[in-house]
Amino acid sequence: MNDDRDHHPLHTPVIDWFDDNARDLPWRRPEAGAWGVMVSEFMLQQTPVSRVLPVYGQWLERWPTPGALAADPSGEAVRAWGRLGYPRRALRLHAAATAIAQLHNGEVPTDHAELLALPGVGEYTAAAVASFAYGQRHAVLDTNVRRVFARAVTGVEYPPNATTAAERRVAHRMLPADEATAARWAAATMELGALICTARGPECVRCPIAGQCAWRLAGSPEHDGPPRRGQTYAGTDRQVRGRLLAVLREATEPVPQAALDAVWHEPVQRARALDGLVADGLVEPLQDGMYRLPG
């Protein structure tokens, strides 16, 4: 392999740091395969590693292949999703598994365009699976990577709220030419953002590129403002949806309306949350006021 890390002065220190400090995560092990990588990418969206780890292991034990998941009803995916949050991701992963089983002989496709064509797979997930599972050369831009590039390359404290064309240009310009090195670079920058170049408490004294960081060299200006705080959970429709889904996940038979009514005192908000779950395909209404996970 032609090691092209010297293409940019940030490549070598970041990749060397990753080689020494990368967390031993199950989806990074060779035995995880492309399906394990894809499952992890769906689960890790807006969810910390600590919450994903136990669900990830149980998921792959039950559904070790896309075909295994596709053979079960989508409601079982929602049930197994547990308390990871944003349960529509479970439906999207089930839809992707079904497409893989039907269109790709049960194998996660290697081609980036075919990955992108899968239901529920967007720009980031397609690039991440192609890079981390198949060692391809793609710009993988999650929140952590975008923050590293914003600080180290662009010289601002935080990236924009949504990925911009300018960020994509920076990411592509920073990619090593060698495929395997580019894939390592993608994983390394993501890990650097997760462990060192964090949103609220960057540990610059431990950063392998602190001396080359454009933001540090500019005096660490704070003109971009703090990162956005997440929505308060207590009392929101999200909390009500979570409680309604919890009842349905634990039930082996259809659930009556009265059992759902008992989880939240405010009827208008409760009805709105339940209607939203039905509209999202997460809950299936039956006759006589009964409800279940989608069959």
C-alpha positions as CSV (number, residue, x, y, z in Angstrom):
1,M,0.0,0.0,0.0
2,N,1.3,3.5,-0.8
3,D,1.0,5.5,2.4
4,D,-0.1,9.0,1.4
5,R,-0.4,10.5,4.9
6,D,2.2,13.2,4.0
7,H,-0.2,14.7,1.5
8,H,-1.3,17.1,4.2
9,P,0.6,17.9,7.4
10,L,-2.4,17.0,9.5
11,H,-2.6,13.4,8.2
12,T,0.3,11.8,10.0
13,P,-0.2,13.2,13.5
14,V,-4.0,12.5,13.5
15,I,-3.7,9.0,12.1
16,D,-0.8,8.1,14.4
17,W,-2.8,9.4,17.4
18,F,-5.7,7.2,16.3
19,D,-3.5,4.2,16.0
20,D,-2.5,4.7,19.6
21,N,-5.8,5.9,21.1
22,A,-8.7,4.4,19.2
23,R,-11.4,2.9,21.3
24,D,-11.9,-0.9,20.9
25,L,-15.5,-0.7,19.6
26,P,-17.2,-3.9,18.3
27,W,-18.1,-2.3,14.9
28,R,-14.5,-1.6,14.3
29,R,-13.5,-5.2,14.6
30,P,-13.0,-7.2,11.4
31,E,-15.7,-9.7,12.4
32,A,-18.3,-6.9,12.5
33,G,-18.5,-6.9,8.7
34,A,-20.4,-4.4,6.6
35,W,-23.8,-5.2,8.3
36,G,-22.3,-4.6,11.7
37,V,-20.9,-1.3,10.5
38,M,-24.3,-0.3,9.0
39,V,-26.2,-1.2,12.2
40,S,-23.8,0.9,14.3
41,E,-24.1,3.9,12.0
42,F,-27.9,3.9,12.3
43,M,-27.8,3.5,16.1
44,L,-25.1,6.1,16.7
45,Q,-27.0,8.9,15.0
46,Q,-27.7,11.4,17.9
47,T,-27.0,8.6,20.4
48,P,-23.8,8.2,22.6
49,V,-21.7,5.1,22.3
50,S,-22.4,4.0,25.9
51,R,-26.1,3.7,25.1
52,V,-25.6,2.0,21.8
53,L,-23.2,-0.8,22.9
54,P,-25.7,-3.1,24.8
55,V,-28.4,-2.7,22.1
56,Y,-25.9,-3.3,19.3
57,G,-24.8,-6.6,20.7
58,Q,-28.3,-7.8,21.3
59,W,-29.4,-6.7,17.8
60,L,-26.7,-8.6,16.0
61,E,-27.1,-11.7,18.1
62,R,-30.8,-11.7,17.0
63,W,-30.3,-10.4,13.5
64,P,-26.7,-11.3,12.3
65,T,-27.6,-10.5,8.7
66,P,-29.8,-8.1,6.8
67,G,-31.9,-11.1,5.6
68,A,-32.6,-12.1,9.2
69,L,-33.9,-8.7,10.1
70,A,-35.9,-8.4,6.9
71,A,-37.7,-11.7,7.7
72,D,-39.2,-10.3,10.8
73,P,-41.9,-7.6,11.0
74,S,-40.8,-4.0,11.2
75,G,-42.5,-3.8,14.6
76,E,-39.9,-6.2,16.0
77,A,-37.2,-3.8,15.0
78,V,-39.0,-1.0,16.9
79,R,-39.4,-3.3,19.9
80,A,-35.7,-4.2,20.0
81,W,-34.6,-0.6,19.5
82,G,-35.5,-0.1,23.1
83,R,-34.7,3.3,24.6
84,L,-32.2,4.4,22.0
85,G,-34.5,7.2,21.0
86,Y,-35.6,8.4,17.6
87,P,-37.2,5.0,16.8
88,R,-37.9,5.9,13.2
89,R,-34.3,4.9,12.7
90,A,-35.4,1.3,13.5
91,L,-38.0,1.4,10.7
92,R,-35.4,2.8,8.3
93,L,-32.8,0.2,9.2
94,H,-35.5,-2.5,8.7
95,A,-36.4,-1.0,5.3
96,A,-32.7,-0.9,4.3
97,A,-32.3,-4.6,5.3
98,T,-35.3,-5.5,3.3
99,A,-33.9,-3.8,0.2
100,I,-30.5,-5.5,0.8
101,A,-32.2,-8.9,1.0
102,Q,-34.3,-8.3,-2.1
103,L,-32.0,-6.4,-4.3
104,H,-28.4,-7.4,-3.2
105,N,-28.6,-11.1,-2.3
106,G,-28.5,-10.2,1.3
107,E,-25.1,-8.5,1.1
108,V,-24.5,-4.9,2.0
109,P,-23.5,-3.4,-1.3
110,T,-20.0,-2.2,-1.8
111,D,-20.8,0.5,-4.4
112,H,-21.4,3.9,-2.9
113,A,-24.2,4.8,-5.3
114,E,-26.0,1.6,-4.4
115,L,-25.6,2.3,-0.7
116,L,-27.0,5.8,-1.2
117,A,-30.0,4.3,-3.0
118,L,-31.0,2.2,0.0
119,P,-34.0,3.5,2.0
120,G,-33.0,5.4,5.1
121,V,-29.4,5.8,3.9
122,G,-28.2,9.4,3.4
123,E,-25.0,11.1,2.4
124,Y,-23.2,10.5,5.7
125,T,-24.3,6.9,6.2
126,A,-23.4,5.8,2.7
127,A,-19.9,7.4,3.0
128,A,-19.4,5.9,6.4
129,V,-20.3,2.3,5.4
130,A,-18.2,2.5,2.2
131,S,-15.3,3.9,4.2
132,F,-15.4,1.9,7.4
133,A,-16.6,-1.4,6.0
134,Y,-14.9,-1.5,2.6
135,G,-11.9,0.8,3.1
136,Q,-13.0,3.2,0.3
137,R,-12.1,6.8,-0.2
138,H,-15.0,9.1,0.8
139,A,-15.5,12.3,2.8
140,V,-17.3,11.2,6.0
141,L,-18.8,14.2,7.6
142,D,-20.4,13.7,10.9
143,T,-20.7,16.4,13.6
144,N,-17.4,15.4,15.1
145,V,-15.4,15.5,11.9
146,R,-17.1,18.8,10.9
147,R,-16.0,20.3,14.2
148,V,-12.4,19.2,13.8
149,F,-12.3,20.7,10.3
150,A,-13.9,23.9,11.4
151,R,-11.3,24.4,14.1
152,A,-8.1,22.9,12.6
153,V,-8.6,23.9,9.0
154,T,-11.1,26.8,8.8
155,G,-10.2,28.5,12.1
156,V,-13.7,28.8,13.6
157,E,-14.9,27.3,16.9
158,Y,-18.0,25.5,15.6
159,P,-19.3,24.4,12.2
160,P,-22.6,25.6,10.7
161,N,-25.8,24.0,11.9
162,A,-26.2,22.1,8.6
163,T,-23.4,20.8,6.3
164,T,-22.5,23.3,3.7
165,A,-20.9,23.0,0.2
166,A,-17.8,24.8,1.7
167,E,-17.4,22.1,4.3
168,R,-17.7,19.4,1.6
169,R,-14.9,21.1,-0.4
170,V,-12.7,21.2,2.7
171,A,-13.3,17.5,3.4
172,H,-12.6,16.4,-0.1
173,R,-9.4,18.6,-0.2
174,M,-8.2,16.9,3.0
175,L,-8.7,13.3,1.8
176,P,-5.5,11.3,1.4
177,A,-5.2,10.0,-2.1
178,D,-4.7,6.4,-1.0
179,E,-8.0,4.6,-0.4
180,A,-7.0,2.7,2.8
181,T,-5.3,5.8,4.3
182,A,-8.3,7.9,3.4
183,A,-10.6,5.4,5.3
184,R,-8.2,5.5,8.3
185,W,-8.2,9.3,8.2
186,A,-12.0,9.3,8.2
187,A,-12.1,7.2,11.3
188,A,-9.3,9.1,13.0
189,T,-10.8,12.6,12.5
190,M,-14.1,11.2,13.9
191,E,-12.4,9.8,17.0
192,L,-10.5,13.0,17.5
193,G,-13.7,15.0,17.5
194,A,-15.4,12.5,19.9
195,L,-12.6,12.3,22.4
196,I,-10.4,15.4,22.2
197,C,-11.9,18.2,20.1
198,T,-15.3,18.1,21.8
199,A,-18.0,20.7,21.5
200,R,-17.9,22.2,25.0
201,G,-14.6,21.1,26.4
202,P,-11.8,20.6,23.8
203,E,-8.7,19.2,25.4
204,C,-6.2,21.1,23.3
205,V,-3.3,20.1,25.6
206,R,-3.8,16.5,24.5
207,C,-4.5,17.2,20.8
208,P,-1.9,15.9,18.4
209,I,-2.5,18.9,16.0
210,A,-2.8,21.7,18.6
211,G,0.3,23.4,17.2
212,Q,-1.2,23.4,13.6
213,C,-4.8,24.2,14.5
214,A,-6.0,27.3,12.7
215,W,-8.5,28.2,15.5
216,R,-5.8,27.9,18.2
217,L,-3.3,29.9,16.1
218,A,-6.0,32.6,15.7
219,G,-6.3,32.9,19.5
220,S,-9.3,30.6,19.9
221,P,-11.9,33.2,19.0
222,E,-15.4,32.6,20.4
223,H,-17.3,34.8,17.9
224,D,-19.3,31.8,16.6
225,G,-21.2,31.3,19.9
226,P,-21.7,28.1,21.9
227,P,-23.1,24.9,20.4
228,R,-26.8,24.6,20.3
229,R,-28.3,22.8,23.3
230,G,-30.6,19.9,22.7
231,Q,-34.3,20.2,23.3
232,T,-35.4,19.7,26.9
233,Y,-37.0,16.2,27.1
234,A,-39.3,16.4,30.1
235,G,-42.8,17.3,29.2
236,T,-42.3,17.2,25.5
237,D,-44.1,15.2,22.8
238,R,-40.9,13.1,22.6
239,Q,-41.3,12.0,26.2
240,V,-45.0,11.1,25.6
241,R,-44.1,9.2,22.4
242,G,-41.5,7.3,24.4
243,R,-43.9,6.3,27.1
244,L,-46.5,5.2,24.6
245,L,-43.9,3.1,22.7
246,A,-42.6,1.6,25.9
247,V,-46.1,0.1,26.7
248,L,-46.4,-1.3,23.2
249,R,-42.8,-2.7,23.2
250,E,-43.4,-4.6,26.4
251,A,-46.8,-6.0,25.2
252,T,-47.1,-9.3,23.4
253,E,-50.7,-8.7,22.4
254,P,-52.5,-5.6,21.1
255,V,-52.9,-2.9,23.7
256,P,-56.2,-1.2,24.5
257,Q,-56.6,2.6,24.4
258,A,-57.0,2.7,28.2
259,A,-53.5,1.3,28.8
260,L,-52.1,4.0,26.6
261,D,-54.2,6.7,28.3
262,A,-52.7,5.7,31.6
263,V,-49.1,6.8,30.6
264,W,-49.8,10.6,30.3
265,H,-52.2,12.8,32.1
266,E,-52.8,15.5,29.4
267,P,-55.2,14.1,26.8
268,V,-54.6,16.5,24.0
269,Q,-50.8,16.1,24.1
270,R,-51.3,12.3,24.5
271,A,-53.5,12.1,21.5
272,R,-51.2,14.2,19.4
273,A,-48.2,12.0,20.3
274,L,-50.2,8.9,19.5
275,D,-51.3,10.3,16.2
276,G,-47.7,11.1,15.4
277,L,-46.6,7.6,16.1
278,V,-49.3,6.2,13.8
279,A,-48.4,8.7,11.0
280,D,-44.7,7.7,11.3
281,G,-45.6,4.0,10.9
282,L,-44.4,3.2,14.4
283,V,-47.8,2.2,15.7
284,E,-50.6,0.3,14.0
285,P,-54.2,1.1,15.0
286,L,-56.6,-1.9,15.0
287,Q,-60.3,-2.2,15.5
288,D,-62.0,-1.5,18.8
289,G,-59.5,1.0,19.9
290,M,-56.5,-1.5,20.1
291,Y,-53.0,-0.7,19.1
292,R,-49.8,-2.6,18.4
293,L,-46.4,-2.2,16.8
294,P,-46.4,-2.6,13.0
295,G,-46.8,-6.2,12.0
